[in-house]
Amino acid sequence: MKQLIRYKLFSEARSERELTQTISYVKQLEIAEFLRDLSLELWDDNFNVQVNHTALRSADDIVFTVNIVKRGEKRFLFQDVKEVVQSMINYMDSEAFIIKDIQVCDLAGWYDVILKDDKIFSKTSNWLNDIVGEEINHLIGNVEINFCKK
């Protein structure tokens, strides 16, 4: 079925620009599908993982969002998901994407974090640079990672 959809997309492209956009869109679908495949291990551990991709200004300006939530218990430690997250980061690096931002949600709400040495740290920013705060090793309810092109 996937091959049929791809054939239909390619056959309907009327110009070189449309063909380029179609190729870009098919690549986006492949990346999203691979990220979903990487998340299957988390699904086995009762997590819900959503992968989305959005074109911002052009077909080349893409943001992939991975949202990880625990089903049932609702809260988890980052250590529970860090191996899969690291696999996703490595894969996206190979596809020329970098981390745009990482956010976590706990009882206090959403806040930005920095991933460093397989641990997450709170992040504050001033107009010059990001400042690494304390390590977050308490229960969280959600992790959201946004990837953008290098």
Z-matrix of the N, CA and C atoms (Angstrom, degrees):
N
C 1 1.447
C 2 1.538 1 110.96
N 3 1.360 2 116.05 1 -41.20
C 4 1.460 3 118.91 2 178.80
C 5 1.519 4 111.11 3 -60.31
N 6 1.334 5 116.57 4 -41.38
C 7 1.461 6 120.61 5 -179.95
C 8 1.526 7 111.11 6 -63.20
N 9 1.329 8 116.33 7 -38.15
C 10 1.459 9 120.80 8 178.86
C 11 1.525 10 110.85 9 -65.07
N 12 1.317 11 117.40 10 -41.91
C 13 1.464 12 121.37 11 178.38
C 14 1.522 13 109.85 12 -63.57
N 15 1.335 14 117.07 13 -45.26
C 16 1.468 15 120.30 14 179.18
C 17 1.528 16 111.12 15 -61.25
N 18 1.349 17 116.80 16 -43.26
C 19 1.465 18 120.37 17 179.27
C 20 1.519 19 109.84 18 -60.46
N 21 1.333 20 116.75 19 -44.17
C 22 1.457 21 120.92 20 179.85
C 23 1.532 22 110.87 21 -61.91
N 24 1.334 23 117.65 22 -43.38
C 25 1.461 24 120.82 23 178.44
C 26 1.524 25 111.17 24 -60.89
N 27 1.343 26 116.70 25 -46.34
C 28 1.462 27 120.35 26 -178.31
C 29 1.523 28 111.89 27 -68.02
N 30 1.318 29 117.22 28 -39.85
C 31 1.465 30 119.50 29 -176.89
C 32 1.522 31 112.30 30 -70.33
N 33 1.336 32 117.34 31 -25.00
C 34 1.459 33 120.24 32 -179.46
C 35 1.530 34 113.12 33 -87.42
N 36 1.315 35 117.99 34 -8.93
C 37 1.464 36 120.62 35 178.52
C 38 1.524 37 108.89 36 -69.02
N 39 1.325 38 116.79 37 124.54
C 40 1.461 39 121.21 38 -173.65
C 41 1.527 40 113.62 39 -98.07
N 42 1.304 41 117.24 40 -23.84
C 43 1.457 42 119.73 41 -177.98
C 44 1.526 43 109.03 42 -131.71
N 45 1.314 44 115.04 43 171.78
C 46 1.460 45 119.90 44 178.84
C 47 1.532 46 110.37 45 -63.45
N 48 1.325 47 116.65 46 -37.94
C 49 1.470 48 120.69 47 178.12
C 50 1.525 49 110.96 48 -63.16
N 51 1.326 50 116.30 49 -45.29
C 52 1.468 51 120.03 50 178.45
C 53 1.523 52 110.92 51 -63.81
N 54 1.324 53 116.72 52 -37.69
C 55 1.457 54 120.24 53 178.66
C 56 1.532 55 110.37 54 -65.29
N 57 1.333 56 116.71 55 -41.90
C 58 1.467 57 120.98 56 177.54
C 59 1.523 58 110.52 57 -62.12
N 60 1.328 59 117.29 58 -43.43
C 61 1.461 60 120.88 59 178.33
C 62 1.524 61 111.17 60 -64.78
N 63 1.324 62 116.66 61 -37.68
C 64 1.464 63 120.96 62 178.49
C 65 1.518 64 110.80 63 -65.20
N 66 1.328 65 116.64 64 -44.35
C 67 1.463 66 120.69 65 178.24
C 68 1.525 67 109.51 66 -61.45
N 69 1.339 68 116.94 67 -42.70
C 70 1.458 69 121.09 68 178.95
C 71 1.529 70 110.63 69 -61.81
N 72 1.321 71 117.24 70 -42.88
C 73 1.459 72 121.43 71 -179.39
C 74 1.531 73 111.05 72 -65.21
N 75 1.314 74 116.89 73 -42.12
C 76 1.470 75 120.78 74 178.60
C 77 1.528 76 109.74 75 -63.35
N 78 1.315 77 117.39 76 -40.14
C 79 1.465 78 121.19 77 176.81
C 80 1.528 79 110.41 78 -62.91
N 81 1.324 80 117.28 79 -40.12
C 82 1.466 81 120.73 80 176.85
C 83 1.526 82 110.77 81 -60.11
N 84 1.321 83 116.26 82 -43.34
C 85 1.469 84 120.56 83 178.74
C 86 1.523 85 111.13 84 -62.00
N 87 1.341 86 116.04 85 -41.05
C 88 1.466 87 120.09 86 179.72
C 89 1.526 88 111.42 87 -65.45
N 90 1.324 89 117.48 88 -41.92
C 91 1.467 90 121.01 89 179.04
C 92 1.527 91 109.88 90 -64.23
N 93 1.328 92 117.24 91 -46.27
C 94 1.467 93 120.74 92 179.51
C 95 1.524 94 110.72 93 -60.46
N 96 1.316 95 116.88 94 -41.89
C 97 1.471 96 120.75 95 179.37
C 98 1.532 97 110.99 96 -64.37
N 99 1.325 98 117.20 97 -39.93
C 100 1.465 99 120.20 98 178.90
C 101 1.533 100 110.86 99 -65.80
N 102 1.339 101 117.33 100 -40.29
C 103 1.462 102 120.44 101 176.74
C 104 1.531 103 110.64 102 -62.53
N 105 1.332 104 116.36 103 -39.47
C 106 1.476 105 119.49 104 176.27
C 107 1.521 106 110.88 105 -63.05
N 108 1.327 107 116.43 106 -40.40
C 109 1.471 108 119.97 107 177.86
C 110 1.526 109 111.11 108 -62.51
N 111 1.333 110 116.76 109 -40.83
C 112 1.466 111 119.72 110 177.90
C 113 1.527 112 111.69 111 -63.26
N 114 1.314 113 117.09 112 -28.13
C 115 1.469 114 120.84 113 -176.93
C 116 1.530 115 113.23 114 -83.14
N 117 1.323 116 119.05 115 -5.45
C 118 1.467 117 120.66 116 -176.79
C 119 1.523 118 112.58 117 -57.84
N 120 1.317 119 116.82 118 -34.50
C 121 1.467 120 120.63 119 177.52
C 122 1.531 121 110.89 120 -60.05
N 123 1.320 122 116.73 121 -37.59
C 124 1.465 123 120.03 122 179.02
C 125 1.528 124 111.35 123 -71.18
N 126 1.314 125 116.97 124 -36.39
C 127 1.461 126 119.96 125 177.12
C 128 1.527 127 109.80 126 -58.99
N 129 1.336 128 117.05 127 -38.18
C 130 1.468 129 121.02 128 178.01
C 131 1.522 130 111.84 129 -63.67
N 132 1.336 131 116.38 130 -26.60
C 133 1.470 132 121.50 131 179.89
C 134 1.524 133 112.53 132 -96.46
N 135 1.340 134 116.78 133 22.04
C 136 1.462 135 123.08 134 174.50
C 137 1.539 136 113.57 135 71.91
N 138 1.335 137 116.38 136 33.72
C 139 1.463 138 121.29 137 174.17
C 140 1.523 139 108.85 138 -104.56
N 141 1.304 140 115.82 139 155.48
C 142 1.454 141 122.46 140 172.88
C 143 1.527 142 106.55 141 -113.53
N 144 1.324 143 117.32 142 120.99
C 145 1.462 144 121.77 143 -177.51
C 146 1.526 145 108.83 144 -120.05
N 147 1.322 146 116.21 145 123.45
C 148 1.457 147 122.36 146 177.91
C 149 1.528 148 108.70 147 -110.95
N 150 1.333 149 116.06 148 134.50
C 151 1.463 150 121.94 149 177.29
C 152 1.527 151 107.82 150 -122.39
N 153 1.323 152 115.83 151 124.61
C 154 1.464 153 121.51 152 178.74
C 155 1.517 154 109.59 153 -129.57
N 156 1.330 155 115.63 154 154.93
C 157 1.461 156 120.34 155 173.82
C 158 1.518 157 108.54 156 -135.91
N 159 1.333 158 114.60 157 140.88
C 160 1.453 159 121.00 158 -175.35
C 161 1.521 160 109.49 159 -136.58
N 162 1.320 161 116.25 160 132.79
C 163 1.468 162 120.95 161 172.37
C 164 1.521 163 107.31 162 -87.48
N 165 1.330 164 116.53 163 124.33
C 166 1.459 165 119.76 164 -177.19
C 167 1.525 166 112.29 165 -85.22
N 168 1.313 167 117.32 166 -70.02
C 169 1.463 168 120.29 167 -177.97
C 170 1.522 169 112.71 168 -109.93
N 171 1.314 170 116.69 169 -26.57
C 172 1.460 171 120.23 170 -179.04
C 173 1.520 172 108.42 171 -151.65
N 174 1.310 173 116.20 172 174.76
C 175 1.465 174 120.51 173 -179.71
C 176 1.521 175 111.70 174 -64.81
N 177 1.330 176 117.06 175 -21.43
C 178 1.465 177 120.20 176 179.96
C 179 1.525 178 112.94 177 -92.48
N 180 1.318 179 117.74 178 -11.05
C 181 1.462 180 122.43 179 -178.78
C 182 1.532 181 108.58 180 -99.72
N 183 1.323 182 115.85 181 81.70
C 184 1.461 183 122.77 182 -171.54
C 185 1.521 184 110.20 183 -111.02
N 186 1.330 185 116.06 184 141.57
C 187 1.451 186 121.99 185 171.90
C 188 1.529 187 107.70 186 -121.06
N 189 1.321 188 115.93 187 126.51
C 190 1.458 189 121.76 188 173.27
C 191 1.522 190 107.63 189 -101.55
N 192 1.319 191 116.46 190 133.28
C 193 1.457 192 121.93 191 179.00
C 194 1.518 193 109.23 192 -119.25
N 195 1.339 194 115.74 193 127.53
C 196 1.458 195 122.32 194 175.40
C 197 1.527 196 106.79 195 -114.41
N 198 1.323 197 116.20 196 122.74
C 199 1.453 198 122.10 197 -178.10
C 200 1.533 199 108.21 198 -118.83
N 201 1.330 200 117.16 199 122.31
C 202 1.460 201 122.82 200 -176.70
C 203 1.522 202 109.32 201 -116.16
N 204 1.342 203 116.17 202 124.15
C 205 1.459 204 123.06 203 -179.06
C 206 1.521 205 107.98 204 -134.37
N 207 1.310 206 116.72 205 142.42
C 208 1.468 207 121.59 206 176.48
C 209 1.527 208 108.56 207 -85.98
N 210 1.326 209 116.40 208 131.27
C 211 1.466 210 120.24 209 175.84
C 212 1.524 211 109.38 210 -83.60
N 213 1.299 212 117.02 211 146.34
C 214 1.459 213 120.93 212 176.08
C 215 1.520 214 112.48 213 79.55
N 216 1.324 215 116.86 214 -81.97
C 217 1.467 216 121.38 215 -175.99
C 218 1.517 217 112.42 216 -65.25
N 219 1.297 218 117.09 217 -27.66
C 220 1.463 219 124.81 218 177.50
C 221 1.522 220 116.15 219 74.38
N 222 1.327 221 119.98 220 -26.56
C 223 1.467 222 120.65 221 -176.46
C 224 1.526 223 109.63 222 -125.27
N 225 1.322 224 116.08 223 149.72
C 226 1.463 225 121.54 224 -176.89
C 227 1.519 226 109.57 225 -156.07
N 228 1.305 227 115.89 226 167.85
C 229 1.465 228 122.10 227 174.15
C 230 1.521 229 108.94 228 -92.97
N 231 1.327 230 116.50 229 147.96
C 232 1.462 231 119.62 230 177.34
C 233 1.526 232 110.89 231 -59.30
N 234 1.319 233 116.81 232 -31.13
C 235 1.468 234 121.21 233 179.19
C 236 1.528 235 111.60 234 -57.22
N 237 1.345 236 117.78 235 -27.80
C 238 1.461 237 122.42 236 179.90
C 239 1.525 238 112.59 237 -66.58
N 240 1.316 239 117.84 238 -24.89
C 241 1.463 240 121.54 239 -174.92
C 242 1.528 241 113.40 240 -119.82
N 243 1.321 242 118.01 241 -1.34
C 244 1.468 243 120.06 242 -169.64
C 245 1.526 244 113.58 243 -62.75
N 246 1.337 245 118.87 244 -35.11
C 247 1.473 246 119.77 245 -179.47
C 248 1.521 247 111.35 246 -65.77
N 249 1.322 248 117.11 247 -43.54
C 250 1.464 249 120.51 248 178.99
C 251 1.528 250 110.29 249 -67.70
N 252 1.323 251 116.62 250 -41.59
C 253 1.470 252 120.39 251 177.57
C 254 1.530 253 110.18 252 -60.07
N 255 1.315 254 117.10 253 -43.30
C 256 1.467 255 120.30 254 178.97
C 257 1.529 256 111.20 255 -64.42
N 258 1.330 257 117.80 256 -38.01
C 259 1.472 258 120.99 257 175.91
C 260 1.521 259 110.80 258 -62.39
N 261 1.328 260 116.57 259 -41.49
C 262 1.474 261 120.47 260 178.38
C 263 1.521 262 110.92 261 -64.67
N 264 1.324 263 116.53 262 -42.21
C 265 1.465 264 120.60 263 179.41
C 266 1.533 265 110.21 264 -62.95
N 267 1.319 266 117.45 265 -44.14
C 268 1.468 267 120.99 266 179.15
C 269 1.528 268 111.31 267 -62.69
N 270 1.330 269 116.31 268 -42.68
C 271 1.465 270 119.62 269 178.96
C 272 1.528 271 110.76 270 -63.91
N 273 1.329 272 116.42 271 -46.37
C 274 1.456 273 119.09 272 -178.58
C 275 1.528 274 111.06 273 -64.79
N 276 1.314 275 117.66 274 -32.96
C 277 1.461 276 121.22 275 174.67
C 278 1.529 277 110.24 276 -61.87
N 279 1.321 278 117.23 277 -40.80
C 280 1.470 279 120.83 278 178.64
C 281 1.527 280 111.96 279 -67.47
N 282 1.335 281 117.27 280 -21.86
C 283 1.465 282 121.94 281 178.01
C 284 1.535 283 111.88 282 -97.04
N 285 1.337 284 116.46 283 12.04
C 286 1.471 285 123.39 284 177.34
C 287 1.533 286 113.00 285 70.75
N 288 1.327 287 116.40 286 36.68
C 289 1.462 288 121.79 287 173.85
C 290 1.518 289 108.81 288 -118.06
N 291 1.327 290 115.47 289 148.86
C 292 1.465 291 121.08 290 176.71
C 293 1.536 292 108.94 291 -123.31
N 294 1.318 293 115.61 292 167.82
C 295 1.456 294 119.84 293 176.60
C 296 1.526 295 108.89 294 -74.93
N 297 1.313 296 116.23 295 121.71
C 298 1.472 297 120.96 296 174.88
C 299 1.523 298 108.45 297 -80.46
N 300 1.323 299 116.15 298 -48.46
C 301 1.461 300 120.69 299 175.23
C 302 1.522 301 110.28 300 -164.36
N 303 1.316 302 114.98 301 159.50
C 304 1.457 303 122.60 302 174.58
C 305 1.521 304 106.34 303 -127.93
N 306 1.316 305 115.37 304 132.71
C 307 1.454 306 120.57 305 176.92
C 308 1.522 307 108.95 306 -127.36
N 309 1.320 308 115.62 307 146.78
C 310 1.455 309 121.09 308 172.96
C 311 1.521 310 108.50 309 -125.28
N 312 1.313 311 114.71 310 157.76
C 313 1.453 312 120.99 311 178.47
C 314 1.524 313 108.12 312 -124.47
N 315 1.319 314 115.95 313 130.62
C 316 1.459 315 120.38 314 171.85
C 317 1.524 316 107.36 315 -132.68
N 318 1.301 317 117.68 316 -162.28
C 319 1.463 318 120.12 317 -176.86
C 320 1.526 319 113.11 318 -62.28
N 321 1.333 320 116.61 319 -25.83
C 322 1.467 321 120.58 320 -179.45
C 323 1.527 322 112.58 321 -82.31
N 324 1.322 323 118.56 322 -13.61
C 325 1.464 324 122.42 323 -179.73
C 326 1.520 325 111.93 324 120.14
N 327 1.344 326 115.41 325 -164.30
C 328 1.466 327 122.16 326 -178.67
C 329 1.522 328 109.85 327 -86.51
N 330 1.344 329 116.12 328 142.20
C 331 1.458 330 120.08 329 171.68
C 332 1.516 331 110.18 330 -154.15
N 333 1.330 332 114.84 331 156.39
C 334 1.462 333 122.07 332 -178.76
C 335 1.520 334 110.13 333 -78.21
N 336 1.336 335 114.98 334 145.08
C 337 1.455 336 121.02 335 177.30
C 338 1.524 337 109.49 336 -134.30
N 339 1.316 338 114.87 337 165.26
C 340 1.458 339 122.69 338 176.10
C 341 1.517 340 107.67 339 -120.18
N 342 1.316 341 116.45 340 134.64
C 343 1.465 342 121.95 341 175.97
C 344 1.520 343 108.17 342 -92.61
N 345 1.336 344 115.91 343 122.14
C 346 1.458 345 120.77 344 -177.82
C 347 1.521 346 108.14 345 -146.06
N 348 1.325 347 117.02 346 122.90
C 349 1.460 348 122.19 347 179.13
C 350 1.530 349 111.95 348 54.95
N 351 1.330 350 116.96 349 45.39
C 352 1.471 351 123.79 350 178.83
C 353 1.522 352 113.48 351 61.50
N 354 1.306 353 118.31 352 21.08
C 355 1.465 354 123.43 353 176.21
C 356 1.516 355 107.44 354 -129.40
N 357 1.336 356 115.57 355 157.70
C 358 1.461 357 118.51 356 177.35
C 359 1.522 358 109.25 357 -111.24
N 360 1.322 359 113.84 358 141.77
C 361 1.460 360 122.42 359 -178.99
C 362 1.524 361 108.76 360 -127.23
N 363 1.320 362 116.16 361 146.50
C 364 1.457 363 118.95 362 176.08
C 365 1.527 364 108.78 363 -63.91
N 366 1.321 365 116.36 364 152.45
C 367 1.458 366 121.23 365 -176.89
C 368 1.514 367 109.27 366 -129.84
N 369 1.294 368 115.25 367 131.69
C 370 1.455 369 120.82 368 168.99
C 371 1.521 370 106.64 369 -123.18
N 372 1.293 371 116.63 370 154.26
C 373 1.467 372 120.44 371 -177.16
C 374 1.516 373 109.91 372 -128.93
N 375 1.305 374 113.71 373 143.39
C 376 1.453 375 118.38 374 165.02
C 377 1.521 376 106.05 375 -115.11
N 378 1.277 377 118.48 376 -176.29
C 379 1.463 378 118.90 377 -173.91
C 380 1.527 379 113.02 378 -71.06
N 381 1.338 380 118.35 379 -10.45
C 382 1.464 381 120.38 380 178.89
C 383 1.524 382 113.71 381 -97.36
N 384 1.338 383 117.79 382 -43.65
C 385 1.461 384 119.11 383 -175.00
C 386 1.528 385 110.76 384 -161.05
N 387 1.343 386 113.54 385 174.80
C 388 1.457 387 120.67 386 177.08
C 389 1.523 388 109.37 387 -87.34
N 390 1.318 389 116.08 388 142.55
C 391 1.459 390 121.74 389 179.37
C 392 1.529 391 107.76 390 -114.18
N 393 1.332 392 116.01 391 125.24
C 394 1.455 393 121.13 392 -179.73
C 395 1.519 394 109.04 393 -82.36
N 396 1.328 395 115.45 394 128.46
C 397 1.450 396 121.23 395 179.88
C 398 1.521 397 111.45 396 -100.73
N 399 1.306 398 115.55 397 -144.67
C 400 1.463 399 120.81 398 -175.93
C 401 1.527 400 111.47 399 -81.36
N 402 1.336 401 114.82 400 155.41
C 403 1.458 402 120.99 401 178.22
C 404 1.530 403 109.46 402 -68.34
N 405 1.332 404 115.06 403 140.34
C 406 1.459 405 120.16 404 177.95
C 407 1.527 406 107.39 405 -99.89
N 408 1.311 407 116.16 406 107.93
C 409 1.462 408 119.96 407 179.94
C 410 1.521 409 110.83 408 -127.31
N 411 1.324 410 116.59 409 27.11
C 412 1.459 411 121.36 410 176.26
C 413 1.538 412 109.27 411 -107.08
N 414 1.310 413 117.01 412 174.33
C 415 1.461 414 121.86 413 -178.70
C 416 1.523 415 111.05 414 -66.94
N 417 1.328 416 114.73 415 137.89
C 418 1.460 417 121.33 416 177.33
C 419 1.525 418 108.14 417 -125.55
N 420 1.307 419 116.62 418 162.88
C 421 1.453 420 120.19 419 -177.65
C 422 1.513 421 114.17 420 -107.70
N 423 1.332 422 117.41 421 -15.19
C 424 1.451 423 120.06 422 -173.00
C 425 1.526 424 109.39 423 -162.85
N 426 1.331 425 116.45 424 143.10
C 427 1.469 426 122.34 425 172.27
C 428 1.520 427 106.97 426 -127.28
N 429 1.324 428 116.16 427 129.29
C 430 1.466 429 120.56 428 177.13
C 431 1.519 430 108.40 429 -126.05
N 432 1.335 431 115.48 430 125.79
C 433 1.471 432 121.90 431 -179.41
C 434 1.526 433 107.94 432 -118.48
N 435 1.315 434 117.14 433 128.67
C 436 1.460 435 122.56 434 176.51
C 437 1.524 436 108.84 435 -111.84
N 438 1.330 437 115.57 436 128.88
C 439 1.460 438 122.60 437 177.70
C 440 1.514 439 109.40 438 -111.72
N 441 1.337 440 116.85 439 141.10
C 442 1.451 441 121.46 440 174.34
C 443 1.537 442 108.88 441 -134.14
N 444 1.340 443 116.01 442 166.24
C 445 1.465 444 120.90 443 -180.00
C 446 1.512 445 111.16 444 -63.01
N 447 1.337 446 115.90 445 146.43
C 448 1.476 447 120.86 446 176.58
C 449 1.507 448 109.61 447 -67.22
